[in-house]
Amino acid sequence: MFSELVRLVSRRPPGDYERGFVRSVFVRRKSPRNPRVERVIKAGWVIILIKSVAVLWAFDRYHVQVNPLWVIAPTIVFAALCTLVYLLRD
């Protein structure tokens, strides 16, 4: 405590004063998009579209007493979430 008082009175910076400053800055760019992953995402959306049409057809054809959105909606929501995670990464 006495050393801090002496430093305050003498206005001398402490020995580790220079360590408090930034010595370098690294700028990271957003990672480039991977065309292969984007093709997989597009193929996944096409498969989801085909599945949705098949579910609508099957529910209508076999008179299932459940709304087809109970099957289609979670698929679309989770696929949209995965797509957003990829697009908004970094």
VENGI-V669173 format. One record per pair of residues at least 6 apart in sequence whose ideal C-beta (glycine too) atoms are under 7 Angstrom apart, sorted by the first residue. I is the first residue (numbers start at 1). J is the second residue. Records with the same first field share a line. If there is no record, write none. Layout:
BEGIN
I: J + J
END
This chain:
BEGIN
7: 14
30: 90
31: 90
37: 86
41: 83 + 86
44: 79
45: 79
48: 75 + 76 + 79
51: 75
52: 72
55: 68 + 71 + 72
56: 68
59: 68
END
